[in-house]
């Protein structure tokens, strides 16, 4: 019996046959010949013998050189080490000469770092010449060129379809399968349709390819890359592109060279040794090597800059793949392209579907591609792709992206279906409906088994709202601040759905919490399951709640708690994975990890939910979470939690005196070591902690490093009734015993906890904590919210919560971190204060941003009585003129105004002549001007009492994310002035 789907396909074939006959008849009536010459040729297994030997002379060398024209001052040569490692290295006259830092006896640095040749002070590159090219073409050496010229132009682009995974160089970058051939064929089809003469070279390994496109003259690499991307975007309209690796294939890989850099190297073709096997050779569409390699090379038409501009303009106006068009090159200064941000919607077209759009729901969303046009296929794939933030971060810093993809793609093509993650279903349906495309959905998900379970707790109103919202959907995320009661809500979800459930955990410290909560809030009325021992004895489980962790496997198939690393290990999934009807992921912001991705793409559970306090990831990969689990269905912020608690949430800023000149280079680990070893800073930490204990508070001291934690522990041990050290190096058993001991401490006894930061992150639950001593700087809303969340749990005697935040103002990287924390504090509902013992007015403690600070700041300036000191590293004409006008009347009252700014000659930044003229203007209007070589701070102090401090350049360029704090405190003002002028 023929099923409905098969019948539809048969109907489609019949319809296409009728259409074919009709078109053939039409062509015949109009006397249009439809015969064509068969061009298919079988693959020749002896590729080397196909290539005609040609004697290389200087005429060939020069023509070859004109095609593969890269940097003239340097080239790379292929080297095979004794261990078989293959690499191309820039050739230097001083390599291994006396003084070369690659020789151990001359690398006398403390850390013995391997010095890159590109940044060696002794480097003296060997220039590429016709003689070098001759040696390459005659097999004496094998070389590669650097396509990106010193002026950021190039004479060709090449799409590299080799394998660039880790250690692939040992196999000459050979691919492990034949998918690359399909990619090359698709790309060549795109070039052919757009009348671009491309040339395919089979790589040296024989299992990869380069596709070359040549230019008549050098064009900017930025424009070349824009052209390459535009070509791909246009091609996506009519050629099915099953992955997003195309966007990583283009060389040059960057638009601009960083100082001293060489850019990417590309190996040159026609290497005689490889040609013997038909590799490093130009090939046709059937992968057969051309007989005359030089003839086909020299016959390829090169593109002019006018042609490239014309194609870019044409494609940018017409491409259906808008987000790609706006993504050509981030800092594009190409004046002939003007994007339309309001016209950035990807539209599905009904004509791209023949019949009904078929969707099958299982572990993924499967879309039958057989009756979909390539344009729509590619659009569907786009739904499961997003820009890789790491790639663009590296690109902005001119760093290598050798192992980073431009796009992260979570889909795949499987047996004629496009498979995309479950979280995209609603977006897909919305696109289909707005385009009036008919669709049908077949649900093959795992319903699971029904379980008899009741919720026996009481939910707060906001928790009931969360459950009510979540159960409306089959997938989604509950984003709720620490202490919301996410575990309780999940227990109610289990009872509401009544399906056997798998709970996924990333941290083993959460197992007991979940087990206890399930025992407390759920009444499971199921018979205890049985299991068979290794000896074949049938036994009964002691609980309906199973645990999978390491070697422990007590899973029941009713409600199970599993560690992700045990559920999926060594490429194998636990056999129970496909039994569950519901999956809950705790701390689901970890779903972007490879292990959880694999689990979520494997399970067929109908209901998949995630819970987290911090859905935003610092690495920008939170989109993966939404694609795998679904969008946020209910949100309860830290700010709402702070308001609900009904107590003050405060930040106490503490300025440190750690000094380091901004003119010296300091990497992040060295910076952390500097502050951890600083005696005065550590004394301040200890003094503040003791004051907190004296005031009856319960502090936790958080630091990044074990050594620092131990140092502070020794300084503070004995000051509280219980001083507890919790370190990452401790065993799980030790940590568990320490936490148990803490729970048993009487509320009448003082307690001090010192820990490394990650240990009191997710799942750490000790409600008594009310003070955080932030001994090491952190950055980002996610981490700040996570740490602050440890103080947010309710406790009967808790009056307020305080974060002691230490600002290392003279270390730029840490000063910038504080600016990020300041933004985070504002978002989670914290206020600033300057003295734990003094009640401050309601007008203080506010965290300002660029939209709301100026009026208050202006009032402070014009009401100054004695002195104004403004520290602004950079200055701008408009800001200077505004200040001069604003402060006229203030100066007339005798108020002294001092401006501290950068010494631009020292900094080598910006227009030093303009900078000097601006400072002269200030002096001519009676301002005192102090220039500094070590300045990095941004502050303004009025009458040695009012302090404005943050990331705002008061006299320079502002940023949309800038923020400020305002403190009225003489001691803080004097302390900041003393620290600043001591250094500056």
Buried (B, 14 or more C-beta within 10 A) or exposed (E): EEEEBEEBBEEBEEEEEEEEEEEEEEEEEEEEEEEEEEEEEEEBEEBBEBBEEEEBEEEBBEEBBEBBBBBBEBBBBBEEEEEEEBEBEBBBEBBEEEEBBBEEEBBEEEEEEEBBBBEBEBBEBBEBEEEBBBBBBEBEBBBBBBBBBEEBBBBBBBBBBBBBEEEBBBBBBBBEEEBBBBBBBBBBBBBEEBEBBBBBBBBBBBBBBBBBBBBBEBBBBBBBBBBBBBBBBBBBBBBBBBBBBBBBBBBBBBBBBEEEBBBBBBBBBBBBEBBBBBBBBBBEBEBBBBEEBBEBBEEBEBBEBEBBBEBBBEBBEEBBBBBBBBBBBEEBEBEEBEBEEEEEEBEBEEEBBBBBBBBBBBBBBBBBBEBBBBBBBBBBBBBBBBBBBBBBBBBEEBBBBEEBBBBBBBBBBEEEBBBBBBBBBBBBBEBBEEBEBEBEEEEEBBBBBEBEBEBEBEBEEBBEBBBEBBBEBBBBBBBBBBBBBBBBBBBBBBBBBBBBBBBBBBBBBBBBBBBEBBEEBBEBEBEEBEBEEEEEEEEEBEBBBBBBBEEEBBBBBBBBBBBBBBBBEEEEBBEBBBBBBBBBBBBBBBBBBEBBBBBBBBBBBBBBBBBBBBBBBBEBBBBBBBBBBBBBBBBBBBBBBBEBBEBBBBBBBBBBBBBBEBEEEBEEEEBBBBBBEBEEBBEBBBEBBBBBBEEEBBBBBBBBBBEBBBBBBEBBEEBBEEBBBBBEEBEEEEBBEBBEEBEEBEEEEBBBBBBBBBBBBBBBBBBBBBBBBBBBBBBBBBBBBBBBBBBBBEBEEBEBBBBBBBBBBBBBBBBBBBBBBBBBBBBBBBBBBBEBEEEBEEEBBBBBBBEEBBEBBEEBBBEBEEBBBBBBBBBBEEBBEBBBEEBEEBBEEEBBBBBBBBBBEBBEEBEBEEBEEBBEBBEEBEBEBBBBEBBBBBBBBBBBBBBBBBBBBBBBEBEEEBBBBBBBBEEBBBBBBEBBEEBB
